[in-house]
Amino acid sequence: TDFDVSQTQLTDRLDLSSAVVSDYESGRRRSPGIGVVSRMVEGLLDIDESRGGGRIRQYARVLSAGFESDIVHDLREYSTTVPIDRLWEAMEATELVRGDTDHVNGHTVIDSIQAITRLSSDEFYRLYGQSTNRALVFTGVTRGESPLVAMRVVNPTPNAVVLHGVDEEDLWPHAPKLARIDGFSLAISNRDLDEMLEELRTLP
């Protein structure tokens, strides 16, 4: 699940058999009633809270910023400044351009296509959260034209931009040049998205 809870953990919490939950998931049983659904939701929330409430806080940040979760995967402010090289390490990213600033205070991870096609320029600016001193991570990138062009029309720009899902040989050739013009660091990453998000959540 999105809460990283296994079927066994959930059934243990709800005192249900794994077979019952499996039947619901596979469609072998008629859709559960509101009572069962409520118990499942409460079970997921209880498990997450027992682990520190990380998933709950993540979704709360996204929703409080006014975005849908299919646009914004994660939005965080760090408790302290993080060197940009530590960010690259967490993302297994390859730096292509070093910008004017070598640190960030947060990150926003977004679905590239959903954000660019659905957000207005004002909404795009809200992706920065509390500060532009952050990394803006575009996922689902194939070449990188759209994110880099978007950065040209959004002012101010973030400290760092990461294009996730694209190889250097497939990258739009003008991307590094535009990053240098606007003064932000540019990197690419192909790390598994879920693993990357988990690692980003370990940053202070």
N, C-alpha and C positions, 0 to 999 in steps of 0.2 A: 504494500500500500504506500501512498504518499507519506504516511507516518512511519514507514520502515518498521512495521509491526507484522510479524509472521502470523499465519493462520492459527498456529498452535498457541502463540502468546495471547491472541485475541480470545480464542475459545476457553483458555484457562481463566482469563479474566472474567468472562461471561458465564462460566460454568456450563458451557455447551459442548457437545461433541464436535470433533472436527468434521465428521461426516455431514452434520446438519449445515454447517457453514459452507462446506464444499458444495452441497446440493443447491444452496441458494446461489452461489457464485456461478455454477454451471447451468442453472436454469432447470435443474431436475425437480426442484420444488417450486411451488407457486411463490410469487414475490412475497417477501416477508411483510408483515403488517407494520404499522407505525411504531408499535411497542418494541418489536425486535430491532428495527432500524435505530430507534432512540438508544436502546441498550448498546448497540454496536458503536454508535458515535460516542456515547459516554465512555465506553471501554477504551476507545482509541485516545480520547482526551485524557483519561486517567493514566493510561500507560505513558503518554508523552509527558504529562505533568510529573510522573514519578521519575522520569529521566531528566528533568530540569525544564521542561516546557519549551524546548527549542523550536519544534515545529509550530506550536501555537503562536509563539512570538513572531516567527517568520511570516505566517499568514496574516497576522494582525498588522505587521508593518506594511505589507503590500496593500491590504484593504484600506488601512487608514490613510494611505497616500492616494487612494482613489483609483487604484488599478485592479484589473481582473487578473487572476492568477495564471491565465493562459498567455498573458502579455509579460508579466514580471515574475520570473522564477524566484528571485530573492533580492532583498533590498536591506542593506545593513550599514549602520554607522559603527566604526570601531571605537573602543574605549581609549585607544592611544594611536598615535601615528605609526603606520606600518611601512617599512621600506619597500619600494616597488619590486626589488629583487625577491623579497619574501612572497609577495603576491604572485610573481611569475612561478616561483617554486610550487606554491599551492596549486596552481593551475597547470603545471607542467608546460608552461608557455615559452615560446621562442620570441625574444625581443627583436623587433625589426628597426625600431626607431626609439632613441632615448629622448624624451621630451625635456621641457624646461624645469620640471619638478621631479624629484626622485623618491617621492613618498605619496601615500594616499591615506585618507581617513575613513574610507568606506567603499562599498561596491554596490552596483546594481546590475543584475543579470537579467537580460530581456530576450524574448523571442524576436529575432530580427524582423521577420516579415510582418508579424502581428503588430509590432510597435510602429514600424514605418508606415504601414498602410492604415492603421486605425487611430493613431494619436495625432492631435494637433501640435503645433509648435509649442504652445503653452504647456500642454500635457507632457510633451517630450522634456521640457525643462524641469518638470516636477520629478522626473526620473532621478534627478541629482540628489533627491532627499534634502538633507540639511546643508549640503555643501557640494560645490563642484570639485573639491579636492578629493576625488574618488576615481575608481575605475568603472567604466561603463562597458559591460560585456555583452556582445551581440552573439546569440546562438543561432544555429541553422544557417550559417553563412556559406555561400558557394563561391563568390569571388570578392565581395567586399565593396562594390561600387556604392550601393545604397547607404550603408552605414557611414562611409567616408563623405559622401555628398551631404548626408543629413548633418554631419558635424560642421559642414561649411555654412549651413543656414541656422544653426543653433548657437547662440552666443549667451554666455561664455561656454567654452568647451571644457570637458573634464580633464583631469590630469593624465588619464590613461584610457586607451580604448583597446579592447581585446576582441579579436574576431575568432569565434569558436566554430570549428568544423571545416576549416579551409586549410589546404596545404600551401606552402610557400610558392610552389610552382604554379598553382592555380589562382593565386592572389592577383587581383586587379593591379597592373603595373604602376598605376598612379597613386595607389594607396599610401606608400611611404612618403611620397613627395607632399601629399596633402597634410599628412601628420606633421611633417617638419614645418610646413607653412603655418599651421595653427599651434605648434609648440607642444603637442601632447605625445606621450609615449604610445607606441603601437606594438602590439604583440599578437601572435596567433597561437591557438591551442586546439589540440584534438583529443584531449583527455575525455574519458567517458563523462557525460554531463552530470549524472548523479554523484559519481565519485568526486568530481570537481566541486560541486555544491557542498558536499560533506566536508571536504578539506577547507573550503572557504569559511565554513562556519567555525573552524577551529582558530581562526585569526582573532586576536584580542578585541 
